[in-house]
Amino acid sequence: MANLKQELPEWCQKDFVPYQDTFKYTPEDKIIEWKDHFFVPQFHPETVSYAFDHHEPRENEVMVASYAKTGTTWTREIIRQILYGRDEKLDDLTKDITLPHLYLESCTPSKFNVMHNIPIPRRYFVTHLPAELVNLEKYKRRNIKIVYTLRNPRDRMVSFFNFLKGFPVQGELAKFATDDWNEYFEREMEEPYPSAMRKGESYLDHVLSWLPHLENNKNAILIVYEEMIKNPFEKTKELSEFLGVKLSDDEINKIVENCSINNMKKSDMESKSEDGMIRNTIKLCMTGTIGKWKNYFTAEQSAEMDRQVEEKLKGTRIKFIYE
């Protein structure tokens, strides 16, 4: 297996940071406020600021923008295989590009030395940031391909509820993790998990921040999680064509098979790559189903969520798929 760190210039190998050295949780963890946005301590405002001012993407690279638990991991793995899957060395090498280096907001600014020196012809990166914290004018000038992931808010909330239950959050973050769905729902509706949004903002506000940059933009595409589940071949083909990568039907079918949720989970359990082992450890790939919310939401909670969707997304063309 290729070793990404060894493929880097010797002078910047020191900036390669393993996942476990970046995402530590302690009883002293506090929510960070920066420019009216709220961050968990594992994401860093100074890195966000550096990315805005100094990160220089190259022409025609790819950025996956998303809110947590909307299909980010699945989408970025499909993109990874579209970009590199036909080259054995690149396929092997890019499996070791993990969350600290992929995400604009993670790790310290020195990690951009790693990103800028990864020996691949076309990079992709990821962010959970709202659009106002990303220097989109710079990305527009470089013809960056923006892939935004969308998922119905009920299933997204259930997925994040189950995700947090198994996560070792501590300190001020501990109050967001609970085994009680009703308690979680009430807190999330009133005081959402600090995901780099402003006070009281959550998933729907994230969608609203990105929509103006997606509409009438030939370099942006909206990937709907539920459509990917229902029509994986057509949507993978659409994504590959958007990225300008010509694939045969057999190659698309191979990606669809590799990236089925069951195969991704199986691959992660057997993986020797750091990214695969991380995904398995923190359960980034879960059930990949539509409609699991029905096992959690009461009729009153569904109505409350519908009111919020109507209020915030009124006037947009967003129509969520719930089953």
Rosetta blueprint (number, residue, H / E / L):
1 M L
2 A L
3 N L
4 L H
5 K H
6 Q H
7 E H
8 L L
9 P L
10 E H
11 W H
12 C H
13 Q H
14 K H
15 D H
16 F L
17 V L
18 P L
19 Y H
20 Q H
21 D H
22 T H
23 F L
24 K L
25 Y L
26 T L
27 P L
28 E L
29 D L
30 K L
31 I L
32 I E
33 E E
34 W E
35 K L
36 D L
37 H E
38 F E
39 F E
40 V L
41 P L
42 Q L
43 F E
44 H L
45 P H
46 E H
47 T H
48 V H
49 S H
50 Y H
51 A H
52 F H
53 D H
54 H L
55 H L
56 E L
57 P L
58 R L
59 E L
60 N L
61 E L
62 V E
63 M E
64 V E
65 A E
66 S L
67 Y L
68 A L
69 K L
70 T L
71 G L
72 T H
73 T H
74 W H
75 T H
76 R H
77 E H
78 I H
79 I H
80 R H
81 Q H
82 I H
83 L H
84 Y H
85 G L
86 R L
87 D L
88 E H
89 K H
90 L H
91 D H
92 D H
93 L H
94 T H
95 K L
96 D L
97 I L
98 T L
99 L H
100 P H
101 H H
102 L H
103 Y E
104 L L
105 E L
106 S E
107 C L
108 T L
109 P L
110 S L
111 K H
112 F H
113 N H
114 V H
115 M H
116 H H
117 N H
118 I L
119 P L
120 I L
121 P L
122 R L
123 R L
124 Y E
125 F E
126 V E
127 T E
128 H L
129 L L
130 P L
131 A H
132 E H
133 L H
134 V L
135 N L
136 L H
137 E H
138 K H
139 Y H
140 K H
141 R H
142 R L
143 N L
144 I L
145 K E
146 I E
147 V E
148 Y E
149 T E
150 L E
151 R L
152 N L
153 P H
154 R H
155 D H
156 R H
157 M H
158 V H
159 S H
160 F H
161 F H
162 N H
163 F H
164 L H
165 K H
166 G L
167 F L
168 P L
169 V L
170 Q L
171 G H
172 E H
173 L H
174 A H
175 K H
176 F H
177 A L
178 T L
179 D L
180 D L
181 W H
182 N H
183 E H
184 Y H
185 F H
186 E H
187 R H
188 E H
189 M H
190 E H
191 E L
192 P L
193 Y L
194 P L
195 S E
196 A E
197 M E
198 R E
199 K L
200 G L
201 E L
202 S L
203 Y H
204 L H
205 D H
206 H H
207 V H
208 L H
209 S H
210 W H
211 L H
212 P H
213 H H
214 L H
215 E L
216 N L
217 N L
218 K L
219 N L
220 A E
221 I E
222 L E
223 I E
224 V E
225 Y H
226 E H
227 E H
228 M H
229 I H
230 K H
231 N L
232 P H
233 F H
234 E H
235 K H
236 T H
237 K H
238 E H
239 L H
240 S H
241 E H
242 F H
243 L L
244 G L
245 V L
246 K L
247 L L
248 S L
249 D H
250 D H
251 E H
252 I H
253 N H
254 K H
255 I H
256 V H
257 E H
258 N H
259 C L
260 S L
261 I H
262 N H
263 N H
264 M H
265 K H
266 K H
267 S H
268 D H
269 M H
270 E H
271 S L
272 K L
273 S L
274 E H
275 D H
276 G H
277 M H
278 I H
279 R H
280 N H
281 T H
282 I L
283 K L
284 L L
285 C L
286 M L
287 T L
288 G L
289 T L
290 I L
291 G L
292 K H
293 W H
294 K H
295 N H
296 Y L
297 F L
298 T L
299 A H
300 E H
301 Q H
302 S H
303 A H
304 E H
305 M H
306 D H
307 R H
308 Q H
309 V H
310 E H
311 E H
312 K H
313 L H
314 K L
315 G L
316 T L
317 R L
318 I L
319 K L
320 F L
321 I L
322 Y L
323 E L
